[in-house]
Amino acid sequence: MTDSNRSATVVADGRPPTLTTLAADGAGMTPSGAAANRGDHIERVLVAGATGKTGRRLVAHLADAPVAIRAMTRSRSKIPALESLGANEVTVGDLMDPDDAAHAVTDVDAVLTCVGSTPLQVYRSDEHVDGRGNRHLVEAAEAAAVSTVVMQSSLGACGDRGSLQARFFRRLVGPVVAAKSRAERAIRDAELRYTIFRPGLLLSYGPDGGTVAEAGTGLWGAVTRGYVAWLMAASLFTPAATDRTFEVAGNPLQRGAGTAIDWRLPR
Ligand SMILES: NC(=O)c1ccc[n+]([C@@H]2O[C@H](COP(=O)([O-])OP(=O)(O)OC[C@H]3O[C@@H](n4cnc5c(N)ncnc54)[C@H](OP(=O)(O)O)[C@@H]3O)[C@@H](O)[C@H]2O)c1
C-alpha cells in the first residue's frame, strides 16, 4: 500500500478519513468538481525542496498522480535518488539566484515548495531560502504564467496570534518565520492560485492525519511530514483549497477545530 492510499488515523473534525484517492479517470469526482479542478489542467509540476524530508514524500505522492514531476536540488549528486523516487526530470539550481528560479519554473503548471533553511543558517544568514528563495520562485512563476503555487510554511507565520506554539516558533526560529511570512505575502499578492500550509512540529514517523484548519485558528501539536506532503499534493486537485492558508497539526484535542474539506488526490 502506498502512502497515497493510506487512510488517515486522525481526521479533521473527526469525520471519516480525509485521505481520498481517485481513479485516474476521475471516477468518484463529481463533474463539477472535475471541471473545477482548480480551473485548469495541471500536467507538469515543479517540486522545490524535493530532496528534503517533506519534499521526498511529496515527490512520492505525486508519482502516483497523473502529473509529470520536475524535482529541484542544488546538488547534481542527488539526481539519481530523485529519479528513483519518481521524478521525471530534475533541475539543478539555487533559488537564491533568480535566474535559477526562472529556469526551474519554465513550462510547469504548478509549483510546490518545501524548501527550508538548516538550523545553522537560521541565525547566520540575513537572507533565507524560506523567504528570498521562495519569493524568487513566486516572481518567476507569475512571470511564466504558472497557475498554482503551494507552499509549506510554518505555524507562527504572518504574526497571527495563533497558539502558544506559534508564538514559540516565532521566538525559537524568528528569522525563518519572518522570512516565510514575507514569502506568504508575496504569494497572496501575486496573480496566482495558491494554497499555503502552516504545520506544527514536523515528525518523520507516526500515523498520518491531523486537523486542517483556517489560518489563525490556533492549532498546536505535531504532524507527520507524510501528511503535510499528501495535503500539498492533494491541494492541486481540491477546488476548496484554492487561495487559502491552513494550519495543520495532529492534536486529537483540537479535532473539532478543523475545516471540513474533501481532499482528493487522483491516481
Ligand atoms: N522542523 C519543523 O518542525 C518544522 C515545522 C514547521 C515548518 N517547517 C518547515 O517545513 C519545511 C520543510 O521542512 P523539512 O524538514 O522537510 O526540510 P529539509 O529536510 O530541511 O529540506 C530542505 C530542502 O530545501 C532545499 N533547499 C535549501 N536551500 C535551497 C536553495 N537555496 N535553493 C533550492 N533549494 C534549497 C534543500 O534542497 P537541496 O539541499 O537538495 O538543494 C532541501 O530539499 C521547511 O520550510 C521548514 O522550515 C518545519
The ligand as a MOL file (V3000), in Angstrom:
LIG
                    3D

  0  0  0     0  0            999 V3000
M  V30 BEGIN CTAB
M  V30 COUNTS 48 52 0 0 0
M  V30 BEGIN ATOM
M  V30 1 N 11.0020 21.1700 11.5990 0
M  V30 2 C 9.7870 21.5260 11.9360 0
M  V30 3 O 9.2410 21.1090 12.9810 0
M  V30 4 C 9.0120 22.4700 11.0330 0
M  V30 5 C 7.7880 22.9670 11.4700 0
M  V30 6 C 7.0200 23.7640 10.6000 0
M  V30 7 C 7.5100 24.0570 9.3270 0
M  V30 8 N 8.7370 23.5960 8.9300 0 CHG=1
M  V30 9 C 9.1890 23.9080 7.5640 0
M  V30 10 O 8.8750 22.8190 6.7080 0
M  V30 11 C 9.7180 22.8920 5.5380 0
M  V30 12 C 10.2550 21.5010 5.2050 0
M  V30 13 O 10.9980 21.0030 6.2900 0
M  V30 14 P 11.8940 19.6720 6.0760 0
M  V30 15 O 12.4710 19.3480 7.4160 0
M  V30 16 O 11.1060 18.6540 5.3580 0 CHG=-1
M  V30 17 O 13.0220 20.2400 5.0810 0
M  V30 18 P 14.5290 19.7670 4.8640 0
M  V30 19 O 14.6190 18.2700 5.0100 0
M  V30 20 O 15.4460 20.5840 5.7090 0
M  V30 21 O 14.7640 20.1140 3.3050 0
M  V30 22 C 15.0770 21.4000 2.8970 0
M  V30 23 C 15.0720 21.4270 1.3660 0
M  V30 24 O 15.3250 22.7630 0.9540 0
M  V30 25 C 16.1630 22.7120 -0.1920 0
M  V30 26 N 16.9180 23.9700 -0.2600 0
M  V30 27 C 17.5830 24.5890 0.7460 0
M  V30 28 N 18.1680 25.7150 0.2900 0
M  V30 29 C 17.8670 25.8120 -1.0400 0
M  V30 30 C 18.2030 26.7440 -2.0640 0
M  V30 31 N 18.9430 27.8320 -1.7940 0
M  V30 32 N 17.7100 26.5260 -3.3030 0
M  V30 33 C 16.9520 25.4260 -3.5840 0
M  V30 34 N 16.6160 24.5110 -2.6500 0
M  V30 35 C 17.0740 24.6950 -1.3990 0
M  V30 36 C 17.0620 21.5060 0.0250 0
M  V30 37 O 17.4770 21.0350 -1.2530 0
M  V30 38 P 18.9960 20.6770 -1.6970 0
M  V30 39 O 19.8500 20.6660 -0.4630 0
M  V30 40 O 18.8920 19.3320 -2.3580 0
M  V30 41 O 19.3470 21.7450 -2.6580 0
M  V30 42 C 16.0930 20.5330 0.6940 0
M  V30 43 O 15.4550 19.7560 -0.2880 0
M  V30 44 C 10.7820 23.9200 5.8530 0
M  V30 45 O 10.4340 25.1240 5.2130 0
M  V30 46 C 10.6670 24.0620 7.3680 0
M  V30 47 O 11.1000 25.3320 7.8110 0
M  V30 48 C 9.4810 22.7960 9.7530 0
M  V30 END ATOM
M  V30 BEGIN BOND
M  V30 1 1 1 2
M  V30 2 2 2 3
M  V30 3 1 2 4
M  V30 4 1 4 5
M  V30 5 2 4 48
M  V30 6 2 5 6
M  V30 7 1 6 7
M  V30 8 2 7 8
M  V30 9 1 8 9
M  V30 10 1 8 48
M  V30 11 1 9 10
M  V30 12 1 9 46
M  V30 13 1 10 11
M  V30 14 1 11 12
M  V30 15 1 11 44
M  V30 16 1 12 13
M  V30 17 1 13 14
M  V30 18 2 14 15
M  V30 19 1 14 16
M  V30 20 1 14 17
M  V30 21 1 17 18
M  V30 22 2 18 19
M  V30 23 1 18 20
M  V30 24 1 18 21
M  V30 25 1 21 22
M  V30 26 1 22 23
M  V30 27 1 23 24
M  V30 28 1 23 42
M  V30 29 1 24 25
M  V30 30 1 25 26
M  V30 31 1 25 36
M  V30 32 1 26 27
M  V30 33 1 26 35
M  V30 34 2 27 28
M  V30 35 1 28 29
M  V30 36 1 29 30
M  V30 37 2 29 35
M  V30 38 1 30 31
M  V30 39 2 30 32
M  V30 40 1 32 33
M  V30 41 2 33 34
M  V30 42 1 34 35
M  V30 43 1 36 37
M  V30 44 1 36 42
M  V30 45 1 37 38
M  V30 46 2 38 39
M  V30 47 1 38 40
M  V30 48 1 38 41
M  V30 49 1 42 43
M  V30 50 1 44 45
M  V30 51 1 44 46
M  V30 52 1 46 47
M  V30 END BOND
M  V30 END CTAB
M  END
